[in-house]
Amino acid sequence: MNIRHILKAFTLEELMGIAIKVHVFFNLVSSKRIYRLFLQVDSIDIALYLLMCHKESKRTLDAIVYDWLLYKDDEQ
């Protein structure tokens, strides 16, 4: 199981609060999906980057995240 380093800096409640605030700018995705994205990529800045890619692309967020995770796994 992967250790979530983001949880060393933020509580789950704080992450949900951040997700709700980020949702204002990225309203194509629900705040719950943004919250799960924070946990999935273990980083707020990477999640924001992926959300920007999604906003400027016709691809789904899941496809973008999948490609990023695949690249990250290949990099290691």
ROROBA-245917 format. One record per residue: residue in three letters; z, x, y of N, C-alpha, C, CB in turn. Coordinates in Angstrom, 2 decimals. Glycine has a CB too. Example, Ala and Ser with C-alpha at 12.3 -4.5 7.8 and 13.67 -1.06 7.14 Angstrom:
! residues 2
+------+---------+---------+---------+---------+---------+---------+---------+---------+---------+---------+---------+---------+
| type |     n.Z |     n.X |     n.Y |    ca.Z |    ca.X |    ca.Y |     c.Z |     c.X |     c.Y |    cb.Z |    cb.X |    cb.Y |
+------+---------+---------+---------+---------+---------+---------+---------+---------+---------+---------+---------+---------+
|  ALA |    7.80 |   13.19 |   -5.69 |    7.80 |   12.30 |   -4.50 |    7.80 |   13.20 |   -3.30 |    9.05 |   11.31 |   -4.47 |
|  SER |    7.08 |   12.85 |   -2.25 |    7.14 |   13.67 |   -1.06 |    7.87 |   12.90 |    0.03 |    5.72 |   14.08 |   -0.60 |
+------+---------+---------+---------+---------+---------+---------+---------+---------+---------+---------+---------+---------+
***
This chain:
! residues 76
+------+---------+---------+---------+---------+---------+---------+---------+---------+---------+---------+---------+---------+
| type |     n.Z |     n.X |     n.Y |    ca.Z |    ca.X |    ca.Y |     c.Z |     c.X |     c.Y |    cb.Z |    cb.X |    cb.Y |
+------+---------+---------+---------+---------+---------+---------+---------+---------+---------+---------+---------+---------+
|  MET |    0.00 |    0.84 |   -1.18 |    0.00 |    0.00 |    0.00 |    0.00 |    0.88 |    1.24 |    1.21 |   -0.95 |    0.00 |
|  ASN |   -0.82 |    0.53 |    2.19 |   -0.90 |    1.30 |    3.42 |    0.27 |    0.98 |    4.34 |   -2.22 |    1.04 |    4.14 |
|  ILE |    0.86 |    2.01 |    4.91 |    1.93 |    1.84 |    5.88 |    1.30 |    1.49 |    7.22 |    2.84 |    3.13 |    5.99 |
|  ARG |    1.76 |    0.45 |    7.86 |    1.25 |    0.03 |    9.16 |    2.00 |    0.80 |   10.24 |    1.41 |   -1.52 |    9.35 |
|  HIS |    1.34 |    1.80 |   10.80 |    1.98 |    2.62 |   11.84 |    2.18 |    1.83 |   13.13 |    1.14 |    3.86 |   12.13 |
|  ILE |    1.36 |    0.80 |   13.33 |    1.49 |   -0.01 |   14.54 |    2.85 |   -0.73 |   14.57 |    0.35 |   -1.03 |   14.62 |
|  LEU |    3.40 |   -0.99 |   13.38 |    4.68 |   -1.68 |   13.32 |    5.86 |   -0.77 |   13.67 |    4.89 |   -2.25 |   11.93 |
|  LYS |    5.59 |    0.53 |   13.81 |    6.62 |    1.44 |   14.30 |    6.79 |    1.30 |   15.81 |    6.28 |    2.88 |   13.94 |
|  ALA |    5.73 |    0.85 |   16.49 |    5.76 |    0.73 |   17.94 |    5.98 |   -0.71 |   18.42 |    4.48 |    1.27 |   18.52 |
|  PHE |    5.52 |   -1.68 |   17.63 |    5.60 |   -3.08 |   18.04 |    6.16 |   -3.93 |   16.91 |    4.21 |   -3.60 |   18.46 |
|  THR |    6.84 |   -5.00 |   17.29 |    7.26 |   -5.99 |   16.30 |    6.10 |   -6.96 |   16.08 |    8.55 |   -6.74 |   16.75 |
|  LEU |    6.19 |   -7.75 |   15.03 |    5.15 |   -8.74 |   14.76 |    5.05 |   -9.75 |   15.90 |    5.43 |   -9.46 |   13.44 |
|  GLU |    6.17 |  -10.12 |   16.48 |    6.18 |  -11.06 |   17.60 |    5.50 |  -10.47 |   18.83 |    7.62 |  -11.47 |   17.94 |
|  GLU |    5.75 |   -9.19 |   19.09 |    5.09 |   -8.53 |   20.22 |    3.58 |   -8.45 |   20.01 |    5.67 |   -7.12 |   20.43 |
|  LEU |    3.16 |   -8.15 |   18.79 |    1.73 |   -8.10 |   18.49 |    1.08 |   -9.46 |   18.68 |    1.50 |   -7.61 |   17.06 |
|  MET |    1.77 |  -10.53 |   18.29 |    1.22 |  -11.87 |   18.48 |    1.12 |  -12.19 |   19.96 |    2.09 |  -12.92 |   17.76 |
|  GLY |    2.10 |  -11.77 |   20.74 |    2.04 |  -11.97 |   22.20 |    0.87 |  -11.23 |   22.82 |    3.35 |  -11.52 |   22.84 |
|  ILE |    0.63 |  -10.02 |   22.38 |   -0.51 |   -9.24 |   22.87 |   -1.81 |   -9.91 |   22.46 |   -0.46 |   -7.79 |   22.34 |
|  ALA |   -1.86 |  -10.41 |   21.24 |   -3.07 |  -11.09 |   20.75 |   -3.38 |  -12.33 |   21.58 |   -2.91 |  -11.46 |   19.28 |
|  ILE |   -2.36 |  -13.07 |   21.94 |   -2.56 |  -14.27 |   22.76 |   -3.11 |  -13.88 |   24.13 |   -1.24 |  -15.06 |   22.92 |
|  LYS |   -2.61 |  -12.79 |   24.70 |   -3.10 |  -12.34 |   26.00 |   -4.52 |  -11.79 |   25.91 |   -2.16 |  -11.27 |   26.57 |
|  VAL |   -4.84 |  -11.10 |   24.84 |   -6.18 |  -10.54 |   24.64 |   -7.19 |  -11.67 |   24.41 |   -6.20 |   -9.56 |   23.45 |
|  HIS |   -6.73 |  -12.74 |   23.80 |   -7.59 |  -13.89 |   23.50 |   -8.24 |  -14.46 |   24.77 |   -6.79 |  -14.97 |   22.80 |
|  VAL |   -7.60 |  -14.32 |   25.90 |   -8.16 |  -14.79 |   27.17 |   -9.50 |  -14.12 |   27.45 |   -7.17 |  -14.53 |   28.33 |
|  PHE |   -9.63 |  -12.85 |   27.09 |  -10.85 |  -12.09 |   27.37 |  -11.85 |  -12.14 |   26.22 |  -10.50 |  -10.66 |   27.66 |
|  PHE |  -11.38 |  -12.36 |   25.03 |  -12.24 |  -12.41 |   23.84 |  -12.04 |  -13.76 |   23.16 |  -11.92 |  -11.23 |   22.85 |
|  ASN |  -12.52 |  -14.81 |   23.81 |  -12.25 |  -16.16 |   23.32 |  -13.21 |  -16.61 |   22.21 |  -12.32 |  -17.12 |   24.46 |
|  LEU |  -14.11 |  -15.73 |   21.75 |  -14.95 |  -16.07 |   20.62 |  -14.17 |  -15.98 |   19.30 |  -16.18 |  -15.15 |   20.57 |
|  VAL |  -13.01 |  -15.36 |   19.38 |  -12.16 |  -15.14 |   18.20 |  -10.79 |  -15.72 |   18.51 |  -12.07 |  -13.61 |   17.83 |
|  SER |  -10.16 |  -16.34 |   17.52 |   -8.84 |  -16.93 |   17.74 |   -7.79 |  -15.85 |   17.93 |   -8.46 |  -17.85 |   16.57 |
|  SER |   -6.70 |  -16.22 |   18.55 |   -5.62 |  -15.26 |   18.76 |   -5.01 |  -14.83 |   17.41 |   -4.53 |  -15.86 |   19.67 |
|  LYS |   -5.01 |  -15.73 |   16.43 |   -4.50 |  -15.36 |   15.10 |   -5.39 |  -14.30 |   14.46 |   -4.40 |  -16.60 |   14.18 |
|  ARG |   -6.72 |  -14.42 |   14.66 |   -7.64 |  -13.42 |   14.10 |   -7.46 |  -12.09 |   14.81 |   -9.11 |  -13.90 |   14.23 |
|  ILE |   -7.22 |  -12.11 |   16.10 |   -6.97 |  -10.87 |   16.84 |   -5.69 |  -10.21 |   16.34 |   -6.88 |  -11.14 |   18.37 |
|  TYR |   -4.67 |  -11.01 |   16.12 |   -3.40 |  -10.51 |   15.58 |   -3.63 |   -9.84 |   14.22 |   -2.37 |  -11.66 |   15.45 |
|  ARG |   -4.37 |  -10.51 |   13.34 |   -4.66 |   -9.94 |   12.02 |   -5.52 |   -8.68 |   12.14 |   -5.36 |  -10.98 |   11.13 |
|  LEU |   -6.41 |   -8.65 |   13.15 |   -7.24 |   -7.47 |   13.38 |   -6.38 |   -6.27 |   13.77 |   -8.29 |   -7.75 |   14.46 |
|  PHE |   -5.38 |   -6.50 |   14.62 |   -4.45 |   -5.42 |   14.98 |   -3.83 |   -4.82 |   13.73 |   -3.35 |   -5.94 |   15.93 |
|  LEU |   -3.38 |   -5.67 |   12.83 |   -2.75 |   -5.20 |   11.60 |   -3.78 |   -4.57 |   10.65 |   -2.03 |   -6.35 |   10.90 |
|  GLN |   -4.98 |   -5.13 |   10.64 |   -6.01 |   -4.64 |    9.72 |   -6.45 |   -3.23 |   10.06 |   -7.21 |   -5.58 |    9.73 |
|  VAL |   -6.69 |   -2.97 |   11.35 |   -7.16 |   -1.63 |   11.74 |   -6.01 |   -0.73 |   12.18 |   -8.18 |   -1.74 |   12.87 |
|  ASP |   -4.81 |   -1.30 |   12.26 |   -3.59 |   -0.54 |   12.57 |   -3.64 |    0.11 |   13.95 |   -3.35 |    0.52 |   11.51 |
|  SER |   -4.35 |   -0.54 |   14.89 |   -4.46 |    0.03 |   16.22 |   -4.95 |   -1.04 |   17.20 |   -5.42 |    1.24 |   16.22 |
|  ILE |   -4.32 |   -1.09 |   18.36 |   -4.75 |   -2.05 |   19.37 |   -6.04 |   -1.58 |   20.04 |   -3.66 |   -2.26 |   20.42 |
|  ASP |   -6.14 |   -0.28 |   20.34 |   -7.34 |    0.20 |   21.04 |   -8.60 |    0.10 |   20.18 |   -7.14 |    1.64 |   21.48 |
|  ILE |   -8.48 |    0.37 |   18.89 |   -9.63 |    0.23 |   18.01 |  -10.00 |   -1.24 |   17.87 |   -9.34 |    0.84 |   16.62 |
|  ALA |   -8.99 |   -2.11 |   17.78 |   -9.25 |   -3.55 |   17.70 |   -9.99 |   -4.02 |   18.96 |   -7.93 |   -4.33 |   17.52 |
|  LEU |   -9.58 |   -3.54 |   20.12 |  -10.27 |   -3.92 |   21.36 |  -11.71 |   -3.41 |   21.37 |   -9.51 |   -3.38 |   22.58 |
|  TYR |  -11.92 |   -2.21 |   20.88 |  -13.28 |   -1.66 |   20.79 |  -14.15 |   -2.53 |   19.88 |  -13.25 |   -0.21 |   20.26 |
|  LEU |  -13.61 |   -2.92 |   18.72 |  -14.36 |   -3.74 |   17.79 |  -14.62 |   -5.13 |   18.37 |  -13.61 |   -3.86 |   16.46 |
|  LEU |  -13.67 |   -5.66 |   19.13 |  -13.88 |   -6.95 |   19.79 |  -14.98 |   -6.84 |   20.85 |  -12.58 |   -7.44 |   20.44 |
|  MET |  -15.04 |   -5.73 |   21.57 |  -16.12 |   -5.53 |   22.55 |  -17.47 |   -5.44 |   21.85 |  -15.87 |   -4.25 |   23.39 |
|  CYS |  -17.51 |   -4.75 |   20.72 |  -18.76 |   -4.67 |   19.94 |  -19.19 |   -6.05 |   19.50 |  -18.58 |   -3.74 |   18.71 |
|  HIS |  -18.23 |   -6.86 |   19.08 |  -18.53 |   -8.23 |   18.63 |  -19.05 |   -9.08 |   19.79 |  -17.28 |   -8.89 |   18.02 |
|  LYS |  -18.47 |   -8.90 |   20.96 |  -18.87 |   -9.70 |   22.12 |  -20.30 |   -9.38 |   22.54 |  -17.91 |   -9.44 |   23.30 |
|  GLU |  -20.72 |   -8.13 |   22.35 |  -22.05 |   -7.70 |   22.77 |  -23.08 |   -7.78 |   21.64 |  -21.99 |   -6.29 |   23.29 |
|  SER |  -22.67 |   -8.26 |   20.48 |  -23.54 |   -8.25 |   19.31 |  -23.69 |   -9.67 |   18.76 |  -22.99 |   -7.32 |   18.23 |
|  LYS |  -24.70 |   -9.84 |   17.94 |  -24.88 |  -11.12 |   17.26 |  -24.22 |  -11.11 |   15.89 |  -26.37 |  -11.45 |   17.12 |
|  ARG |  -23.67 |   -9.96 |   15.50 |  -23.01 |   -9.82 |   14.21 |  -21.62 |  -10.45 |   14.25 |  -22.91 |   -8.34 |   13.81 |
|  THR |  -21.15 |  -10.85 |   13.10 |  -19.80 |  -11.41 |   13.03 |  -18.76 |  -10.31 |   13.16 |  -19.61 |  -12.19 |   11.71 |
|  LEU |  -17.58 |  -10.69 |   13.55 |  -16.50 |   -9.72 |   13.68 |  -16.17 |   -9.12 |   12.31 |  -15.24 |  -10.38 |   14.28 |
|  ASP |  -16.21 |   -9.94 |   11.28 |  -15.90 |   -9.43 |    9.94 |  -16.91 |   -8.36 |    9.51 |  -15.90 |  -10.58 |    8.92 |
|  ALA |  -18.18 |   -8.55 |    9.84 |  -19.20 |   -7.55 |    9.49 |  -18.97 |   -6.25 |   10.25 |  -20.61 |   -8.09 |    9.78 |
|  ILE |  -18.61 |   -6.36 |   11.50 |  -18.35 |   -5.17 |   12.32 |  -17.12 |   -4.42 |   11.80 |  -18.14 |   -5.57 |   13.81 |
|  VAL |  -16.07 |   -5.15 |   11.48 |  -14.85 |   -4.54 |   10.95 |  -15.12 |   -3.90 |    9.60 |  -13.71 |   -5.58 |   10.84 |
|  TYR |  -15.89 |   -4.58 |    8.77 |  -16.23 |   -4.03 |    7.45 |  -16.96 |   -2.70 |    7.60 |  -17.11 |   -5.03 |    6.66 |
|  ASP |  -17.95 |   -2.65 |    8.49 |  -18.69 |   -1.40 |    8.71 |  -17.78 |   -0.29 |    9.23 |  -19.84 |   -1.63 |    9.70 |
|  TRP |  -16.88 |   -0.64 |   10.14 |  -15.95 |    0.36 |   10.69 |  -15.02 |    0.88 |    9.60 |  -15.13 |   -0.24 |   11.85 |
|  LEU |  -14.48 |   -0.02 |    8.78 |  -13.59 |    0.40 |    7.70 |  -14.32 |    1.23 |    6.66 |  -12.95 |   -0.81 |    7.03 |
|  LEU |  -15.57 |    0.87 |    6.37 |  -16.39 |    1.65 |    5.44 |  -16.62 |    3.07 |    5.98 |  -17.74 |    0.95 |    5.19 |
|  TYR |  -16.93 |    3.16 |    7.27 |  -17.13 |    4.47 |    7.92 |  -15.84 |    5.28 |    7.87 |  -17.60 |    4.29 |    9.39 |
|  LYS |  -14.72 |    4.61 |    8.13 |  -13.43 |    5.31 |    8.13 |  -13.11 |    5.83 |    6.73 |  -12.32 |    4.37 |    8.62 |
|  ASP |  -13.39 |    5.04 |    5.71 |  -13.14 |    5.48 |    4.33 |  -14.05 |    6.65 |    3.95 |  -13.34 |    4.32 |    3.34 |
|  ASP |  -15.31 |    6.60 |    4.37 |  -16.25 |    7.68 |    4.08 |  -15.86 |    8.97 |    4.79 |  -17.66 |    7.27 |    4.47 |
|  GLU |  -15.25 |    8.82 |    5.97 |  -14.85 |    9.97 |    6.78 |  -13.73 |   10.75 |    6.09 |  -14.40 |    9.51 |    8.18 |
|  GLN |  -12.88 |   10.08 |    5.35 |  -11.73 |   10.73 |    4.71 |  -12.12 |   11.39 |    3.46 |  -10.62 |    9.76 |    4.43 |
+------+---------+---------+---------+---------+---------+---------+---------+---------+---------+---------+---------+---------+
***
